Amino acid sequence: MVTPPRAHLFVCANTRAEGSPLGEGCGARGEALYAELKSEVARRGLVTAAWITKTHCLGVCPRAGATVAEYPAGRLHEASAGDAGALLDAAMARDAGPTGPTWDEIDGTLAAMEDLQAKKVIDLARRLSPGLTAEDIKNPHDFPELADPDWHYADGQLTGIQAVRSALSASRRRSGR
């Protein structure tokens, strides 16, 4: 059996096509941060205690640096290669305890992700068709401008976050907590 790490950092290194309305992605900034984190882990001898994984899109595109998702803390960070040591220090210092994060912490993280993604969806919709409202995008088939793969991807991300939040809520009710 594999012993889980104390911290697991997922670093976005996604590169989008030039001119994408969602921006360029984390790309080279993510690659540099990933390499620096891997180097720090090896230098400190934390190979089994801290795992670093390179990913594609994590759903948040920072203007600078790259997006990092921290497990088990459930936090999202915007970081650059120069932040690797401090990011690793902070992740290793956190101890979620044997039970992990609380329901409220998980729901709070998902609520923040949902709010951010909902803003991305409406902002992208308005870039494609100025004047659209949050209510309009609930019926994208009424707006041919929204037949855009990047918009559908962002909307799908939002739907996924909402589904996870709904499943979490149902699980929480069943557990009585």
N, C-alpha and C positions, 0 to 999 in steps of 0.2 A: 504494500500500500504506500502511496506517495503522501508524504507529509505536506500539507498546504503551507504556503509561505506566510510570513507575518504581514507582508505587503505585496501587492501585485499592481504594477502601474502599466496601463495601456496607453501607448503613445500614438496619436494619429500622424500618419505620414502620407495621407491621401493627397493626390494631385488631380485637380479638375482640369478640364479642357479650357484652353485659352478663351476668354470672353464669357465664361459661364456666369449667369446672373447670381450664382451662389458664391462667387469669388474664386480665388485660385486654390483654396484648400491649404492644408498645413505643409504639404510637400517637403521641400528641402529643410525647412525649419524643424519639422518633425523628425526627419532622418538624423539631423545633427543632435537633437535632444535625445533621441533613442540611443545613438552611439555613445553619447556622453554618460547617460544613465547606465548603460551596460558596462562601460569602463569603470564608473564609480562602484558598481556592485562588485565587480571582479577585484578592484583595488582594495576594497574593504573586506573581502572574503565573505560576502553576503549572498553567494550564489544560490543557496537553498532557502534563505530567509526572505529574499526580495526578488521577485520575478519581474522582468521587463518584457513587454510584448508590443511589437509594432502592429498597428491596425490600419484599416482604412477608415472612412468617415465615422466619427463619434457623434455627429449631429450638431456640433457647435464649431463655427469657423472664426477663430480670433483674428483680429487685424494684425497682431504681432505674435510671434511664438507659435506654439502648437497646443492642441488640446490634449490633456492627460486625464484619464479616468483612474481613480484610485480605489482599489478593492482591498479589504472589506469596508473601508470607511465610507464608500459611496459618494466621494467628492469628485468634482470636476475642477481642473486647474488650467490656467493659461500659463505656459512656461516656455522659456528659451533654454538653449544649451547651457548658458551660464547659470541657470537656476537648478541644474541637476543635483548638485550636492545638497542644497537646502531642501529641495523637493524630496529627496531620498531620506534626509534626516527627519523631516516632518512625518513622512509615511511610516518610518520605522518607530518613531516615538509614540504613535497612536496605538492604543491597544483597545480594540473593540470588545475585548472580553470574550469569554467562552460562548456567550449567546449571540454575539454580533450586534449589529445596530438595532435600535428599537423600531417598532412599527412607525412611530411618529417621525423618526429620522429618515427612514426609507420613503415615507409618504412626502415629507418635506423636500427631499431630493427630487423625487418624481414630479412634484408640483412645480418646482423651479425649472426642471427640464421641459415640462409641458408648456409653461408660460413662455419660455425662451423659444421653443419650437413653434408655438402658435404665432409669435411675433415674426419669426422667419417666414412662415407660410403666408401671412397677410402682406408682409413687406415684398416678398417675391411676386405675389399675385398683383400687387399694385404697380410693380415695375412692368409687369406684362400688360396690365390694363388699369391705368390710373382711375381712381374713384371707386374701385371695388370695396365692399364692406366685408366685415367678418361674416355677416349673414349671407352675403352673395356667394362666398367660397364654399358654403355648405352644399351648394348645388352647382358644382363646377361644370356639369354638362350644359348649363344655361349660358356659359361663357366660353366660346371657342378659343379665346386667347389662353385659357388655362389648359389647353391640350399640349402642354409643355412637359417633357420628361423630367426636367429638374424640379418643376413645381410639383408634379405627381410624386416624385421621390420625397421631397420635403413634407408633403401632406401625408404620405405613407409613414414617415418617421413619426409624425404627430399622432397618427392613428395608433401606431404601435405603442407609444408611450401611454396613451389613454387606455389602451387595452391592458397593459401591465398594471396601471393604477387601479383599474376596475377589478382585476383579478386579485390584487393585493387587498383591496377593500373587502371583497367577498371572503378571502381567506382569513382576514382579521376578524370579521364578524363570526365566522365558523369557530374560530379558536376562543372567542369570548374575551379577547384582550382589547 
